């Protein structure tokens, strides 16, 4: 793929048509003048030193020479010259149990938190392996597809909780099925599955599915978390210890036998999670000991430039044009020789400056690439900046500079550099690579909608990019969750507003009732006072007596109400309801 380094110089090519027009105009003017003197051929033959066709030949040489020099200054170069840094690693899928039993606190602070700490330590120790994350309980869900972007795994891991999986239980077999779908279907090795669980409520299909995975080249390691003695579970709904169907406290225990059996069937190892660093070292050591495949990582270096050939041709043609005599007058030839010497010196100076600048740019790029491979990203960024100072539009320098900023987690700065790279890049491969990295910066900042757009731009330029397809599907899934979360949040906000309005209406109604009640009480007090005044004015009578029949009726009614109350209490006691297991 050819491109020009300094496109602005190409505007000078617009002068060539103007020179052609001027040359034709001069030729026509000359012929017109000659015709006034007589026959054109006879007059031309009488001119001293006249050589027929020499002027046209010199103009052609001059035009082609100027064209070559302009092309040389614009520096035509071919495609991106890149290096593929060979990395070796394996594909690793981590299946993390997020059932409610993982909230047991027989390990501190709880089983799930310790498991997340283990994964964090592993990502710090892993370098070249591709990593994926699955969470499972009653069902399994792929959270991060296979990627070398460990920061994405760490980011997702922070939000992992039992609420992510609505169906509870510990169905390890389903997690194994999900892992097999995540691996490449074209290889029967270089694959490992790490299952982190307490093994409780183990399903019968796990051993069989583990053997099938082993037959397809997957080595299965297991990590048991918890204690054989177990611990009670906290129920966030009742804010107390969780009870079973018989009303007894639920005790969750580590099932080491099952976890060992799975590891044996998968030709892997079993580890009890006690010391996080020790288990992380053990697992990463097992991964390093596996047969590993080459994972190519492309970084841009420099271009193959052709400016020197154009400058050489241009200089040669101008030299011939000046040395080629237009007439037979020797004095003019001497004058041309002087001009040739001056022009030669000028061209050599231009050639030397361009060659020196290009050499310095390549030197800084190569030094930066060497530091980048050593993971010295800050130092590499400095050399890339030096290369860009020599050549601001150097696509490899911009791309690698953006990469070094990304590795330093300077996502906003990296994205700006990658946007500039995509803008100046002339081929689709370069645009796709820049847009892919732009998507990664948005992913790191959880800006899902922007990430989706960036990965779509990547696939427009490179529809075969598998990593972009994976990341696009993941970003779209997270965007849906975010939109649903925002929708629920707005719904809750509206409900809260409605509740507040109802409370205000209820308060107004209560205030009105209190006011009416106060008015009624004042009126009642006034009436009682009036009645008392009337009674004081009349002679006092004898108190009325209740009849025996009326008294018996009141007593029977009270006894009947007491009986109904006792029957109601008996019914409310009822029988215990059977509870479903949900941990």
Residue, then its C-alpha position, 0 to 999 in steps of 0.5 A: x500500500x503506497x502513500x505519501x509522507x508529506x502530501x502538502x508538497x504535491x500541491x506544487x504539481x499544480x505548477x506544471x500545467x501552468x508551465x505547459x500553458x506558458x511554454x505553448x504561449x511563448x512558442x506561439x508568440x515566437x512563431x507570430x513574430x517570425x512570420x512578420x519577418x518572412x517565411x518561418x523556416x527561412x527566418x529560423x534557419x538564419x538565427x545564430x545558434x538555432x537548433x530545431x526542436x531543442x527548446x521543446x526537448x529542454x522543456x520536457x526534461x525540465x518538466x519531468x525533472x521538476x515532477x520527480x523532485x516534487x514526488x521525492x519531497x512528498x516521499x512516496x513510501x510503501x505500506x506499513x512496515x511492521x514487526x510481529x513480536x512473537x509471544x507464547x501462551x495458552x488460552x485460559x478460562x476461569x469459571x467462578x462460582x457466584x452462588x449464595x453459598x460463596x458468601x459464607x465466612x469460613x474464610x475471611x472476609x468471605x469465600x467470593x471475595x477471596x476467590x476474586x483476590x486469587x484471580x486478581x493475583x493471577x492476572x498480575x502474574x500472567x503475561x502472554x496468556x489469553x484469559x476469559x471469565x465465566x460466572x456460574x451458579x444454577x446457570x453460567x454466563x460468559x462475562x469476558x471473552x478470551x482476551x489479553x486485556x487483563x484490565x478488562x477482566x479486573x474491571x468486570x471482576x469488581x462487580x461480580x456478585x450472586x445477584x448476577x445469576x438469578x438461578x441459584x445452585x452450583x451446576x459445574x457441568x453447565x460452566x464446563x459447557x460454556x467454557x468449551x464454547x469459549x475456546x477455539x474449536x480448531x485446536x485440541x491443545x493450548x487450553x486450560x479451565x480453572x474452576x473456583x468453587x466450594x463444590x456444594x450441591x455438585x451436579x452428577x454430569x460434571x465428571x462426565x463433562x470434564x472427561x469430554x473436555x479433557x479428550x478435547x485437549x482442555x486441562x482442568x484445574x480446580x480450586x476449593x474454597x471454604x472449610x470442610x466444617x462449613x459455616x452458616x449463611x447470612x440471609x440479606x432479606x431477613x438480616x439473620x442466619x438462613x434457615x432450611x425447610x425444617x427451621x434449622x440454620x443452613x451450613x455450607x461446607x466445602x466438598x473437597x472430594x468432588x473438587x478433587x475428582x473433577x481435577x483428576x478427570x481433567x488431568x489437572x491439579x486441585x488446590x485448597x485456597x488458603x494462601x492466595x499468593x501460593x495458589x496463584x503461583x502454583x496455577x501460573x506455574x502449571x500454565x507456563x509448563x503447558x505446551x504453548x502456542x505462538x501469539x503474534x502481536x503486531x507493532x508498527x515500525x517504519x515505512x520503506x521510502x522511495x524519495x531518494x530515487x525520485x530526487x536522483x531522477x529529478x537531479x539527473x534530468x535537470x542536469x541533462x537539461x542544463x548541460x544540453x545546449x539550446x544554441x551553439x553559443x559557448x558563453x551561454x553554455x558556460x552560464x548554464x554550467x554555473x547554474x548546474x553547479x549551484x542547483x546540484x549543490x542545492x539538491x544534494x543539500x535537500x537530499x542530505x537533510x531529508x535522509x538525515x531526518x528520516x534516519x533519526x525518525x527511524x532510530x527513535x522508533x526502533x528504540x521506542x519499540x525495544x523499550x515497549x517490548x521490555x514493558x517500559x512503556x513510559x520510556x518508550x513513549x518518550x522516544x515515540x514523542x521524539x520520532x513524532x517531533x521529527x515527523x508529526x504525521x508518522x503513522x507508526x510513531x502515532x500508533x505506538x505512542x498511543x499504545x504506550x499511553x494505553x499501557x500506562x492507563x492514560x486512556x483519554x490521552x491514548x484515545x486522542x492519539x489513536x483518533x489522530x492515527x485513524x484520521x491520517x492512516x491511508x489503509x484500512x488495516x491501520x484504521x481498523x487497528x486504531x479504532x480497535x484500540x479506541x474501543x479498548x479505551x472506552x471499555x476500560x472506562x465503562x463507556x459502553x455505547x462509545x465502545x460499541x461504535x468504535x468496534x463497529x468502525x473496526x469491523x467496517x475496515x476489517x470484518x475478519x477481526x475476531x477480537x473486535x467481534x468478541x469485544x463488540x458483543x460484550x460491550x453491547x451486552x454491558x450497554x443493555x445492562x446499563x440501559x436497563x439499570x438506568x431504566x430501573x433507576x428512573x422507574x424507582x425515582x418516579x415511584x419515589x416521587x409518587x410516594x412523596x406525593x402520596x405522603x403529602x396528600x395523606x398529610x393534607x388529608x390528615x391535617x384536614x381530619x385533625x382540623x375537623x376533629x378539633x372543630x367537632x370536639x369544640x362543638x361537643x364540649x360546647x353542647x355538653x356545657x349547654x346540657x350541664x347548664x340545663x341539668x343544673x336548672x332542672x331537679x336531679x332524677x334517679x339513674x336508670x337501671x338495666x333489665x335482667x334480660x338485657x344483661x343476659x343478652x350482652x353476656x352471651x354476645x361477649x362469650x360468642x366473640x371470645x369463642x370466635x377469637x380463639x378459633x381464629x388464633x388456632x387457624x393462624x398457627x397452621x402447619x409449617x411450609x416447605x422451603x426450596x433450596x436457594x443457596 
